[in-house]
């Protein structure tokens, strides 16, 4: 419950800027449920707080004015993620203390967030609820205007240590040093990914939609899909299915022809049981592999989380600024305009929203330039209108080119080819495991012996899955990944590491299932032994 506010703010940021058809000023029931959740009191370090109504009003106005339309599932997801940034809400002064006294005891205090997590939360709170003290400023200004008073508005003091520097790259980590290849790739809209002797390039520019789609499809065939060997697992599926049919036929033959005539052929029965165990192990292996891939490499939430935890957004912002600064200075403008216009918060929100659409497979996903359009028109001045307009268009093109994320299209298309196999494998594997268990019971006549066969089968497949993941971590496979521009590197390494970890977790769960079967087998054995 302590690390979920980020998702809420991300959601509000994304949908507060998404161009969905809703009449301005309206908030639907789903959005109202989010506002209601944010308005509820919460406890932090032994005290009870509530978000100030002025900030809630600002967030509500943002939802209404920016034509947002949250679905029920989206709203529920944001509500469920609201309980993780209490630390930032309290420290930044967004809340009022309504009861209790904050505990200073280190043993009772809530665990502190990491620097990157805390600063990301602060950035998002500022983007949605406004800067700390902004609500008080607005309210005081309104009161001053209403009564036509000359008194100076009283501004709520921002907590110590909170500086108004959220537009600077160093707020989310040290500035990234770009090589010449990074800059050339970024300017040309290219992403190069290599590792283990293979190399692949993705064209991030979208000038020719047809050409771009062709390249993305090729990426899907040779990059993500081949890394996870989807075609190989499909072949293994049909091989295991064929062996299972043969094993079922063998069991039926033994039960009808041999056991039905009250005879016993222990060697034949043992051989058939081994065959059944091999098939069960194959189905368990495929089931765990499918689950590991589904919740790992093909899980959109994990992808977005790894991007948050890496320096991707920082790198994109810094690259846009440096490139735009060069363009401005070459054209005779002040290069500092790039820093003023391309703030980290604006790039983060727009890029996060765009990536969500790409990963969801929206073919019409576009990067909005409305936010920077006004800022550029205000800042890019000093020459004739035609020259200024040309400069604005060049900077907008730089902005949209560098925010492209066609890697997301590669992941989406690969996931589409995986999804059908995943559901087929999951359903068939569960059915086959149950059928093989029942047939083994008929083969031996005792359920505890069938449980033993299934236990060994699941244990072997679980060890293969978890052992492979452990070996990948020991060999530091992720460190062999290289990427240009460099801000893709940390994201891809974290993305691969998470996917490997999920496979290891699934394998460990399989081992636990095998242990549970051992316990159940011993219990059944005592019953039938008596």
N, C-alpha and C positions, 0 to 999 in steps of 0.2 A: 504493500500500500504506500510505500515511501518513495517510489520512483516512477509514478505514473502521471504526474501533472504535465510532463513534457508532451505526452501524446495528446492531452487535451488542448494545450496551447497550439501544438502543431496543427491539430485539426481545425481549431478556430482560425488560425492563420491561413491555412489552405483554402478553407471554404469561405472565409471572409473576402478572398480575392478571386474566387472562381466565378467565371461568367456563366451563371445559371439563371434561367428566366424566372424571376420572382419580382413582383411589384415592389418598388422601393418603399421602405418604411414598414414592410410586413415581416413578421417572424412567425414561422409555422410552429406546430405543436412540438416537433422534434427539437427545434432550436430553443424553444421555451423550456423544454426539459433540461437542456444543458445549462441555461441561465439559472434555473431553479437549483440544480446541483451545485453550481458555483456559489450560489447565495447561501447555502447551508453552512452552519458553523462547523469548526473542526478543532481538534486538540493537537497541540504540539508542545513538547517539553513540559507537560503538566499544566498547561494553560489552555483556555478556549478562546478561539479567535473567530472573526467573521470578516469576509472581504467587504471593504467599504462600498456603500451603495453608489458612490460617485464613480468608482471604477467599474462596477457592474453595469451602470448606465452607459459608460463609454463602450464597453464590450457589446452591449445590446444594440447600441446605435451603429456600431461597426457591422454587426450581422445584418441589420436592416438596410443600411445605406449601400452596402456592397452586393446586394442581390444574391444572397446565399440561400440554398435550399438543401438542408441536411436531411438525409433519409433516417429512418428509425434505427437501422443497424449502425449507421455512422454516429448518430447522436449517442447511442448506448455505448459505443466503443469509447467515445470521448469522456462520457460520464464515468465509465469504469476506470479511466486513466487519470482521474482528477486528484487522486490521493497520493501524490508523490513529490510535490514541490512546495510543501508547507514551509520548508526552511526558507526558500527564496521569497515566498509571499510575506512571511514575517519580517525577514531581514530587509526587504525592499520597502517596507512600509505600506503595503497594499491592504493591510488588515487592521482592525480594531480589536484590542483586548477586551473581552466581555466578562471573563471570570478567571479566577485562579492566578497563580504567580508562576512565571517561567522558572523552571528548575535549572540551577547552575551546577548541579551535581553531575560530574562526568559519567557516573555509572548509570544514572537515570536518563541522561540526555539522549536525544535521538542521534543516530549515526550521521556524521557530516557527509554531504555529497562530495564527490571528487571535484576538482577545480573545473574541469571541462564540463561535467554535468551541470554544476551550479551555474556556470556562466552561460551555458546554452539555455537553461531555464530562465535566467534573468533577461536574456536577449528576447526570448519569446514573450515573456510577460510584458516587456516594454512595447513589443510590436503590437500586442492585442489590447492590453489594458492601459497602455500609455506609460510614459516615464514616471518613476516615483515622484509624487508631488504634483503631477500634471492635473489631476482631477481637482485638487485643492486650488490650484492656480485658476483653472477655468471657472470653478464655482465662485471664487472670490472676485474674479473679473466681472462675472455676471452681476454679482451683488453691487459692485462698484458702478457699473453702467446703469443699473436699475435706479439707484439712488443719486446718480450723478455726483458722486463724492470724489474728492481729491485725495482721499486717504490711500496709502499704499497697501495693496493686498498682502495679507500674511500668508506666506508660503510654508507648507509643512516641510520641515527639514528632512532631507534625505539621509538615511542611516549612514554612519561613518563607513568609509571605505568604498562607497558606491559612487563612482565617477561617471560623468556623462561621456563615455568613450566607447559606446557600443558600435560605432561605425568603423572602428579600427581593427585591423586583422589580428593584432596581437592579443585581443581579448579572448580568442579561442585557441591560443597557442602561439608559438614563435612563428615569425614570418617564414614563408617557404622560399628557398633559393631555387630559381629556375635556370636550367641549362638552355643552351641555344636550341637543342632539339625539342625541349618542352615548348618553347615559344613558337617555333616553326610549326609544330604539330597543332598547337592551339589556334594559330592564325589560319592554318589550312583546314581546320576542322577535322583533324585526324586523331584517332586513338590507336596506339600500338600496344598489344599485349603479347608477351612472350614468356617462355618457360619450358624447361626440359627439352630444348632443341626445337621447339615449335614457335611460330610467330604468326600473329594475326593482326590485321588492321581493320578498323571500322571508320567509315566516313561519317562524320557527325554533321556535315553540311546537308541542307535539305533544299538546295536550289532546284534539283531535278527529282521530283518525288518518285518517279518510276525507277530511275537509276538507283536512288537511295534504297528503295524497297528490295531491289535485286541484291544489293550488297548485304543488306541485313539478313536476307534469307540464306545467303551463302555463309554468313557468320553463324547462323543457327545450326547449319549442317556441320560446320567444321570447328566450332568453338565449344559452346556449352553442351550441346548434344553429344559430341564426341568425347568430351571430358568425362561425362557420366556414363558413356557407352550404352545409350538407350537401345540401339539396334542389337547389341550383344545380349542385353537382358531379355529382349523380346524372343531371341532365339532360345535362350536358356528356359524361358517360360514354356515354350512349345515342347522342348526336349523333356523337361520335368513332367509335363502333362502326359506325354507319350509313355514315359516310364511308369507313371501313376496308373494309367489304364492297364498296362501290363501287370503291375503289382496287384491291382484289384481283381483282374482275371485270375491270377495265380491264387489269391486268397479264396475266391469263390470255388475254384477247382478243388482246393484242398478241403474246404468245408463240405462240399457236396460229394465229391468222389472218394475222398479218403476218410475224413472224419464222419461223414454220413454212413459209411459202412463199418463204423466202430473200429477203425484201424488208426495206428499212429506211425508216422514217418518223421521222426524227430529231426533228421538231417534236412529233409525237404521243408519242414516247418521252420527250422532255423534260417534256412536260406531265404524263404519267403519273407520272414520277419525282418531280415537284414535289408531286403529290397524295399519293404514298406518303410523302414527307418530312413533309408537313403532318400526316398521320395518325400517323406515328411520333413527331413532336413532341408531339402531343396525348396519346399514351399515355405518353410519358416524363414529361410534365408531371403527369398524373394519378398516376403511380406515385410521383414525388417528393413530390407534395402529400400523398398518403395516408401515406407514410412519415414526413413531417414532422409531420403531425397525430398519428399514432400514438405517436411518441416524444416529442412535445411536449405539447400541451394535454391529451391523453388518457392520459398516462403517470402512473400513480399514484406511482411513486417520485419523479418530479420534483415532483409536487404536494406530497408530504410534505417533500421537501428545501426547497422554497421556504417552506413554513410554518416549518420549523426556522430558516431564515436570516432570517425576518422577525420582527416583534415580536408575532405573533399570540398565542402562548401567554402571553407577558408581559401583553398587553393584556387577555386573558380573565381571567387571575388577578387583575389589578388591579381590573377592573370588578366581579368577584364580591366582592372584599374591600370595595370602597367601598359597593356596594349592601347587602351584609350588615351592614356597620358602621352604616349608616343605619337598617336594620331593627332592629338590636339596641338602638341608642340610643333610638329612638322607643318601644321596648317597655320601656325602663328597665334594660337590661343594659349591661354594659361593652363598648364597641365594639371593644376590643382583642381580643376573642374571635375576630373575623373573621380577624385576622392570624395567630393561633395555629392555627386550624383549616384555613383555606384556604391552605396553603403552595404555593409555586410548583411544587415537585417533585410533590406529590400531584395537583394540577390538570393538570400537564404529562403525567404518566403516564396518567391516566384519559382525558384528552382525546385523546391520541395513539392510545391503544388504540381508543377509540370511532370516531375518524376513519378508522382502518384498516378497521373493519367497514363503515362507511357507504360508503367508496369501493369496497369489494369487493361492494357491493350486498346486504348482509345486511339483510333486512327487519325482523328482530327485534333489530337493534342497540340496545342499551340502555346507559345510563350507570349504572354501579354507584355506589351511595351507601354501601356497607358501610364503606368506609374512613373517611368523614367522620361516619358515624352514631355510632360509638364516641366520636370526638373531640368531637362536639357534645353527646352525653349527658354527657360528663365536664366540659365547659366551661360549658354553659348550665345554670346552677344559681342558687339564691338565691331562687326563688319556688316556689309550689306545683307539684306534679308535672304537673297539667293544663296550666298556663301554660307551664312549661318544655317540655313535649312539643309544644305548639302552636308555640312559637318554633322548635324543632328542625325541625318539618315545613315551616315557612315558609322556613327557610334551605336545607333540602334542595331545595325547589322552585326557589328562586333558583339554586342550584348546577346542577341538571339543565337548567333553561331556558337558562341562559347557556352551557352546554357543547354545546347542540344545534348541529349542523352540516348543516342541510338543503341548503346549497350543494353538499355532497358528493353528495347524492341527485340534484341537477340535473346534476352532472358525470357521474355514473354512468349516468343515463338517456340523456343525450346520447351517451355512449360506446357504449351498447348499440345505438342507432340507427346509429352510425358503424361499428361492428365488421363487420357484414355487408358494407357497401359497401367497407370496407378490404380484406377478404380477396378479394372479387370483383374489385376494381380491381387489386390486386397480381398475382393469378394471371393474369387476362386480359391485363393490360398486358405482362407478361413474354412470354406466348405470342404476342401480336400483334407485339411487337417482333422476335421471332425469325422469325415467318412473313413479315413485311414485309422483313426482311433477306434471307431466302432468295429471295423472289419478285423482289426488286430484282437479285439476282445473276442470275436467269434473264432478267430484262429486259435487262440490259446484257451479260451473258455474262462479266463480270469481277467478282470479289469486292471488289477495291479500290474500284471505283466504287460498289458497294453500301455499303461502309464509309464512303465520303465522304458519301453521303446520310444515313446514320444519325448520323454525327458532327455534321453541321449541325443535324439535328433535335434531338439531345440537347443540343447547345450552346445552341440558341435557348430550349428549355424550361428549361434550368438557369439561364440568365441571367434569365428571367422570374421564377423562384422566388427566387433570391438577390437579384435587383434589387428585387423587391417587399419582401423582408425588410429590405434596407438602407434603402429609402425609408421604411419604417415606423419604423425606428430614428432616421433623420434627422429625421423629422417629430415624434418624441417622442410617439408614439401612446399609450404607456403612461402618460405624465404626465397624460393627459386623463381617466384613470379616477378616479372618486371613489367612496368607499364610507363607509357609516355602519352600525355603529360604526367608529371610526377604525382599530381594530386589523385590520380586514379590508383596509384600503387598501394597506399595504405588501405584504401577501401577494399580493393580486390584481395589483399592478403587477409584482412579481417573477415571478409565474405567467405573465403575458402576455409579459413580456420574454424569459423562457426559451423560450416557444413560438415567438416570432419568431426567436430565435437558432437554434433547431433547424431551422427552415425555411431559414435562411441557410446552415447547415452542410450540409444535404442538397443545396441548390443548388450549393454549392462542390464537393461530391463528384461531382455530375453533370458539372461542368466538367472535373474530373479524368478522368472516364470519357471525355468527348469528346476530351481531349488524348491519352489512351491509344489511342483509335480513329484519331486522326490519325497517330500513330506506326505503328500496325498497318497503316493504309492505305498509308503510304509503303513499308513493308516488302513488302506484297503487290504494290505497283506495280513495285518493282524485280524481283520474281520473274517477273511476267507480261510485263514489258518485255523481259526477257532471252529 
